[in-house]
Amino acid sequence: MTPELQNEPKLDPLGLILRAGLFILIGWLSLNVFATLLFWLTASPLITGAFATFGAAAVANAITVRVYERGKLSALGLAWTHFPGSNSLREKCDHARPSAEGVPRW
């Protein structure tokens, strides 16, 4: 066990219930708001369901991480950078290009 993990304070049950309750409340409220607005704008149940669920989850996660952990949305793996796309393109280009022996790198 690393020293950083040993020094972390234990969560009391009431604090855990409050964190989970706030997350559920924010998620439920934002899901209702997003679903109503998106259905009013698009009138498509498929688009409404997909984007309202993602939006509610992103908002609930961002608020609770910011409140309790002083973190950012990138801490949840939702960073908006160009790196994932460039890595994917680079891997595809590297595999398609033949190696020095003339054999493709698979």
Stockholm file with secondary structure:
# STOCKHOLM 1.0

chainA/1-106         MTPELQNEPKLDPLGLILRAGLFILIGWLSLNVFATLLFWLTASPLITGAFATFGAAAVANAITVRVYERGKLSALGLAWTHFPGSNSLREKCDHARPSAEGVPRW
#=GR chainA/1-106 SS CCHHHHTSCCCCHHHHHHHHHHHHHHHHHHHHHHHHHHHHHHCCHHHHHHHHHHHHHHHHHHHHHHHHHCCCGGGGTCCCCSHHHHHHHHHHHHHHSBCTTSCBCC
#=GC SS_cons         CCHHHHTSCCCCHHHHHHHHHHHHHHHHHHHHHHHHHHHHHHCCHHHHHHHHHHHHHHHHHHHHHHHHHCCCGGGGTCCCCSHHHHHHHHHHHHHHSBCTTSCBCC
//
